[in-house]
Amino acid sequence: MSGENTSGFFETERTAMKERAAELKKEAGRGGRGDKAAREERDLLAKIEAMEPADRALAERVHALVTATAPDLKPKLWYGQPAYARKDKVVCFFRSGHDDKERYSTFGFTPEAGLDDHGGLWATSFAVRELSEEAEKTIVSLLERAVA
């Protein structure tokens, strides 16, 4: 991770924790649940729109793949980055490489995805610099397993 390591955390980790705390505070302050999904999707789309152009293009494509393949997953922000949840538990996420000060973005899955049925070793996140047709097929296949 990039950034200065003070008190055990890098700058990017502290920033992500602050963003997550702000998300939780925002959620707690919201009234009825009726508009929650719409607000969370607006927040996610605004985050994608604010990304550096290369990451924005990747995040927009990931968003399209997730919403088409797994429409039951609800968009939301998670540690300040786009994520998709089932019953308020994040299943998959996209992290901007530019925001994380890394050379690539990341698309990954949490344990909620249940992808751990293939022996003792499996991938839970992927470095993303471009989305080829093959990469998109891999994402779709994993999403289908995650929501099955």
Secondary structure as the mmCIF struct_conf table of DSSP 4:
data_model
#
loop_
_struct_conf.conf_type_id
_struct_conf.id
_struct_conf.beg_label_comp_id
_struct_conf.beg_label_asym_id
_struct_conf.beg_label_seq_id
_struct_conf.end_label_comp_id
_struct_conf.end_label_asym_id
_struct_conf.end_label_seq_id
BEND BEND1 GLY A 3 GLY A 3
STRN STRN1 ASN A 5 THR A 6
TURN_TY1_P TURN_TY1_P1 SER A 7 GLY A 8
STRN STRN2 PHE A 9 PHE A 10
HELX_RH_AL_P HELX_RH_AL_P1 GLU A 11 GLY A 29
BEND BEND2 ARG A 33 ARG A 33
TURN_TY1_P TURN_TY1_P2 GLY A 34 ASP A 35
HELX_RH_AL_P HELX_RH_AL_P2 LYS A 36 ALA A 50
BEND BEND3 MET A 51 MET A 51
HELX_RH_AL_P HELX_RH_AL_P3 PRO A 53 THR A 69
TURN_TY1_P TURN_TY1_P3 PRO A 71 ASP A 72
BEND BEND4 LEU A 73 LEU A 73
STRN STRN3 LYS A 74 TRP A 78
TURN_TY1_P TURN_TY1_P4 TYR A 79 GLY A 80
STRN STRN4 GLN A 81 ARG A 86
TURN_TY1_P TURN_TY1_P5 LYS A 87 ASP A 88
STRN STRN5 LYS A 89 ARG A 95
TURN_TY1_P TURN_TY1_P6 GLY A 97 LYS A 101
BEND BEND5 GLU A 102 TYR A 104
STRN STRN6 SER A 105 PHE A 109
HELX_RH_3T_P HELX_RH_3T_P1 PRO A 111 ALA A 113
BEND BEND6 HIS A 118 HIS A 118
TURN_TY1_P TURN_TY1_P7 GLY A 119 GLY A 120
STRN STRN7 SER A 125 VAL A 128
BEND BEND7 ARG A 129 ARG A 129
HELX_RH_AL_P HELX_RH_AL_P4 GLU A 133 VAL A 147
#
